[in-house]
């Protein structure tokens, strides 16, 4: 496993209940701001094995990005169960619910700009 993959897994595990992160936010926190697509791949291939809270990851617009209706419905149910509110268009208010890890956490995040 690459160091980046390890950091991505650690970042995803750190997302608290009732909060979300974007794919790009996870990539940035793991030290590679342009690797959002790689985060998607890691999340898809390793969520079950590492018991990741996959449902707490959304796109940059605050939307569920899963194309599969069953999976997106399940993600929505999990998020609602954690107290996250969607607007009428199915969008999460990232100003309210987005998690921003601190730069001094164990996985050595890059400093905030």
N, C-alpha and C positions, 0 to 999 in steps of 0.2 A: 504494500500500500504506500502511495506517495505521501510526503509530508503535507501537501495541499489537501489530499483526500482526508487525512487524519484530522486536519484543522476544520474542514467542512463538517465532518461528523461531530466534532466537539462543539462547534458553533451551533449546529442544529439542535443538539442535545441541550444546549444552554437556554433555548427559547422558553421563557416561562409560560405557564398556563395562562390563558387570557391575553396573550400577545402573539404577534406574527412577525415574520421577517420576509423580505423579498429575496428572490434568487440572487439578484445583484448585491444586496446588502450582505448576504452570507458570503459571497465571493470576496467582497471588499474586506469583511471582517477576517476572512481566512488568508488575506494577503495578496489576492489576485483580482483586482477590481473588474477586469474584463472577462472573467471566467464564469459568468452566470449560466451559460449553457452547460458547462462542465458540472456545475452544482445540480442542474436538472438531471444529468446522467447519474451522478453519485446518489442523489435522492431516490431515483427510480430503481437503481440496482442494489442499493444497500439498506433501504428503509427497514425491511423485514429482518434482515440478518442482525442489524444493530439496534433494532427497536427504536427507530427515530420517530419523533413527533412530526411526521411528514405533513400532517394537516395544518401545521402552523406556518407553512411556507406558501406565499402567494406571489402574484406578479407585481410589477412596479406600479400598476394602477390600483392595487388593492383588490384584485379579482382572483377568483379561483381559476387556475390555468389548466386544470385537467379537462381533457376533451371527452373522456368517458363519462356519460351521465351518471352511472352508478357511483363511480369514484368521486365525482364532484359533489354529488348529493351527500355522500358519506362525509366528505371533508366539511361541507357546510354544517351538517348536523353536529360534528365534533366541535367545530368552532362556536356554534350557537350554545352548545353545552358548556363551553368555557366562558360564556358571557360576552362573546364578541358579537357586535351588532352589524348587520348589513343594511345598506340603504335600499330604496325601492328598486334600484337597478342591479342589486347584488354586489355592491362595492363596499369594502371595509374602509373606514376612515383611518388611514395610516398615521395621521397626526395624533390620533388617540391611541391606537393599538400597536403601532410598530415598536418593536424592541430594538434598542441600540446598545449593544454590549460595550462595556467599559474597556478602554485600551490597556488597562493593567491586569486583565483577566489572564488566567494560566496559559492560554493559547497564543499569547503575544500578538494582539491585534495591532495594526498600524495606528499611529496617533491620529486623533480626530483633526480635521482641517478647520 
